[in-house]
Amino acid sequence: MQLLTLILGLLLSTLLQAQHKFTHTTDLKNSSGNSTYLSFEGLNNNPNAIIIVEYDGITRAANPHAVGVWYDGIK
């Protein structure tokens, strides 16, 4: 029972620490052509990171096109 409690505690701790929400704004420094690059400590050099993209209302109205995310080996 103690082992199960320890495992569940570690799993919960990992899940809580792994979730981050941030806002990315494009500019000349982080963009090239039609691409923009995310630089965030939990994402860089992490091919297993899971990214969920959400538009805010203003962005969705200005750019109604689909968005894609990929990992280039570093970012």
Backbone bond lengths (Angstrom), bond angles and torsions (degrees), N, CA, C in turn:
res aa  C-N    CA-C-N  psi(-1)  N-CA   C-N-CA  omega(-1)  CA-C   N-CA-C  phi
1 M - - - 1.456 - - 1.535 110.66 -
2 Q 1.328 116.32 -40.89 1.463 119.51 179.68 1.521 110.99 -65.27
3 L 1.323 117.04 -37.95 1.459 120.87 179.06 1.533 110.24 -64.20
4 L 1.320 116.34 -43.14 1.458 120.34 178.49 1.531 110.78 -62.14
5 T 1.309 117.42 -42.47 1.464 121.91 178.02 1.522 110.40 -62.68
6 L 1.307 118.05 -41.77 1.460 122.48 178.61 1.529 110.66 -63.51
7 I 1.321 116.98 -45.71 1.463 121.02 -179.87 1.524 110.57 -63.23
8 L 1.314 117.56 -45.46 1.460 120.58 179.12 1.531 111.11 -63.94
9 G 1.328 117.32 -38.43 1.457 121.26 177.63 1.511 112.05 -63.58
10 L 1.321 117.14 -43.41 1.459 121.77 178.22 1.528 111.47 -65.43
11 L 1.319 115.85 -41.55 1.464 120.43 178.79 1.522 110.74 -63.64
12 L 1.309 117.65 -46.22 1.456 121.83 179.15 1.524 110.85 -62.44
13 S 1.319 117.08 -42.21 1.459 121.60 178.64 1.524 111.14 -61.27
14 T 1.318 117.06 -42.75 1.456 122.05 179.17 1.524 110.89 -64.21
15 L 1.313 116.86 -43.82 1.464 120.37 -179.42 1.521 111.65 -65.18
16 L 1.306 117.82 -40.63 1.454 120.84 -179.07 1.519 112.10 -68.29
17 Q 1.319 117.48 -37.11 1.459 121.25 -179.57 1.517 112.14 -76.12
18 A 1.308 118.65 -24.60 1.455 122.13 -172.69 1.526 113.07 -82.13
19 Q 1.305 118.47 -15.54 1.454 120.50 -175.21 1.525 111.12 -93.33
20 H 1.328 115.20 122.17 1.456 121.57 178.84 1.522 107.95 -133.99
21 K 1.297 116.16 146.04 1.457 121.12 174.64 1.516 107.64 -124.83
22 F 1.321 116.62 130.26 1.451 119.42 178.34 1.524 109.47 -144.69
23 T 1.299 115.26 159.75 1.457 122.49 178.30 1.527 108.58 -103.70
24 H 1.299 115.50 131.01 1.463 121.41 178.83 1.524 108.19 -110.80
25 T 1.310 116.80 125.11 1.462 122.46 177.61 1.525 107.89 -116.40
26 T 1.311 116.33 129.05 1.461 119.59 -178.99 1.524 111.17 -76.62
27 D 1.324 114.64 148.08 1.465 121.93 173.54 1.526 107.79 -154.44
28 L 1.311 117.94 -177.81 1.465 121.30 -177.37 1.530 112.64 -65.65
29 K 1.328 118.06 -27.31 1.467 120.95 -177.57 1.528 112.77 -76.06
30 N 1.344 118.19 -30.62 1.463 119.67 -175.47 1.527 112.74 -111.40
31 S 1.325 117.57 14.46 1.459 120.71 -177.36 1.521 111.94 -127.73
32 S 1.328 114.95 152.04 1.449 122.15 174.89 1.523 106.84 -150.17
33 G 1.321 117.23 115.86 1.463 120.38 -177.01 1.517 110.52 61.46
34 N 1.331 116.03 -125.17 1.460 119.77 179.96 1.533 111.97 -98.60
35 S 1.319 117.38 18.21 1.468 121.56 -179.33 1.519 110.67 -116.88
36 T 1.308 115.29 149.71 1.459 121.45 172.45 1.519 107.34 -131.41
37 Y 1.308 116.76 148.47 1.458 121.62 -173.23 1.517 110.72 -111.80
38 L 1.330 115.57 128.79 1.455 121.49 176.30 1.518 108.80 -86.67
39 S 1.296 117.31 133.09 1.451 121.71 175.00 1.519 107.30 -128.58
40 F 1.313 115.10 103.27 1.456 121.78 -176.54 1.521 107.52 -142.85
41 E 1.288 117.63 136.61 1.456 122.71 -173.09 1.531 113.34 -50.70
42 G 1.306 119.10 -41.28 1.458 121.63 -178.51 1.518 114.50 -78.11
43 L 1.326 117.04 -11.54 1.465 120.74 -178.24 1.518 113.07 -102.49
44 N 1.309 117.79 -39.95 1.468 121.58 -176.61 1.525 110.70 -60.04
45 N 1.320 115.74 134.99 1.474 123.07 -180.00 1.525 112.71 56.94
46 N 1.332 116.77 32.74 1.464 121.27 -179.50 1.528 109.28 -131.42
47 P 1.339 117.24 86.40 1.463 119.88 -177.87 1.524 112.91 -67.12
48 N 1.325 118.87 -12.71 1.460 121.98 -179.95 1.523 112.99 -94.48
49 A 1.330 117.68 0.52 1.466 120.64 -179.76 1.527 110.05 -64.94
50 I 1.298 115.78 144.07 1.460 122.08 176.58 1.518 107.16 -111.30
51 I 1.318 116.21 125.51 1.459 121.68 -177.11 1.523 108.68 -115.07
52 I 1.305 116.24 130.38 1.458 122.47 174.75 1.523 106.65 -116.05
53 V 1.325 116.68 122.22 1.456 121.70 -177.31 1.525 108.89 -101.23
54 E 1.322 115.02 130.60 1.459 121.27 175.65 1.518 108.30 -127.39
55 Y 1.311 117.14 132.25 1.457 121.79 174.18 1.525 109.33 -83.19
56 D 1.320 116.21 147.38 1.457 117.68 165.84 1.530 106.61 -85.43
57 G 1.317 117.66 169.03 1.466 121.37 -174.84 1.508 114.05 -59.84
58 I 1.324 118.22 -41.08 1.467 122.15 -178.43 1.526 110.46 -66.57
59 T 1.320 117.16 -43.53 1.462 121.37 -179.77 1.517 110.82 -65.01
60 R 1.315 117.60 -42.17 1.464 121.42 -179.42 1.527 110.37 -61.01
61 A 1.322 117.38 -40.41 1.468 120.67 179.31 1.528 111.00 -68.34
62 A 1.326 117.77 -38.14 1.463 121.76 -178.12 1.526 112.20 -76.40
63 N 1.329 117.89 -30.93 1.462 122.18 -176.76 1.527 109.11 -137.54
64 P 1.327 118.27 88.20 1.462 120.87 -176.50 1.532 114.06 -82.26
65 H 1.325 118.18 9.86 1.464 122.11 -176.27 1.532 111.81 -83.25
66 A 1.310 115.01 160.98 1.469 120.84 177.18 1.526 109.54 -65.33
67 V 1.317 115.52 154.27 1.455 120.81 178.70 1.527 107.74 -123.23
68 G 1.325 116.76 147.00 1.460 121.24 178.97 1.509 110.04 -128.08
69 V 1.319 115.96 153.71 1.457 121.80 179.70 1.522 107.33 -132.40
70 W 1.337 116.75 135.59 1.466 119.84 175.29 1.517 109.03 -145.09
71 Y 1.320 113.50 162.71 1.464 122.81 -178.37 1.517 107.90 -107.44
72 D 1.336 117.48 124.93 1.469 120.62 -176.70 1.534 113.43 -96.55
73 G 1.318 117.19 12.08 1.460 121.39 -179.79 1.517 112.68 102.08
74 I 1.329 117.22 -15.96 1.461 122.45 177.96 1.525 109.88 -130.25
75 K 1.317 115.21 -52.75 1.470 121.33 -178.56 1.513 109.89 -120.66
